[in-house]
Amino acid sequence: MTAIDTYNVRPISTEVSKEVHDTREARKLKEACQQFESILWAQMMKKAKANARSMGSIDGEERKRPWAQMEDLSLEMACEDLAKSGGTGLWEVLYSSLVKGLESELKTKALAAERAEAASAYQKSTLREDYSVRAKDSLDAF
């Protein structure tokens, strides 16, 4: 095993089932993680660019840049494409750690739904028994 394999932080696979990855919530989580990575990279690149410009300017004054907003927008778009095409792997690490919580949340919701269904079935059977006892009592009263 090489040093790269030892210190590689990219997740090879997550311990959650494939069904969890296919849910709408997991797709939203993946998109949010990718957006987070792109925003983070865009902010870091903007700061680096601003620092580089301030170092090269005369008397520490930054010249007027009429296309500054377009430069920032193109930088943000490039960082978004970077994240969606695999990026640096930050979104994958973030996603793999957060999807575990999503799996437990989905299991909790499923368990709660099963319990609610069981309680409803029990309540219906209890009502049927109650109605049958009342009906029998009313027939006996005649």
FENGIWO-V118124 format. One line per field, one symbol per residue. psi: psi as a letter, one per 20 degrees, with the letter a starting at -180 (. if undefined). burial: 1 if it has 9 or more other ideal C-beta (glycine too) atoms within 8 Angstrom, else 0. Layout:
psi->???
burial->???
This chain:
psi->prhghgjpippgqrjqqhhghiqhhhhgggghhghgghgggggghggggghgghhiqpkjppqpohkghhggghgghghghgghjhbiighgggghhhhghhghghggggghggghgghggggghggggghhgggghhhhh.
burial->0000000000000001000110100100110011111111110011001000110010000000000000110011001101110010111111110111011001000000000000000000000000000000000000
